[in-house]
Amino acid sequence: MSSVRIEITKRKCQAYGNCVARAPSVFALGDDRKVELVNPEGASDEMIVQAAKSCPYRVIAVSDSAGQPICPPPRK
């Protein structure tokens, strides 16, 4: 069960599908070829973070249960 929060900026999606390849039970490409969140509980936190990191356009943001950013990492 996932304990992370997932946010998607759909307008930035370029349909590479890396996230779907890494976590197919969590993400899918919709009819518009943009990423969609289909099941936020569908993979481990680690798999979700890896899927987010695989996106070249940083479409997926992941934060922990306290709201702290995990991916992309916070800017310093």
C-alpha positions, 0 to 999 in steps of 0.5 A, a space after each residue: 500500500 502506498 503512503 505517498 501523494 501523487 500529483 500529475 501536471 497533465 499538460 506537460 505530458 509528452 506520452 513517453 510512457 516511462 511511468 506506465 512501463 515502471 508502474 502500470 497498475 498506477 499510471 496509464 495513458 488516456 485517450 488523449 495520450 496523457 498520463 492518468 492516475 488509475 490506482 494510487 495504491 497500485 504499487 509500492 512507494 519505491 516503484 511510484 518514485 521510480 516511475 516519477 523519476 523516469 519522466 523526462 518532463 517531470 510530469 509526476 510529483 511525489 510527496 511523502 505523507 507529511 507533504 515533503 517533496 520526494 520527486 522531484 527533489 526540493 530545490 535548494 
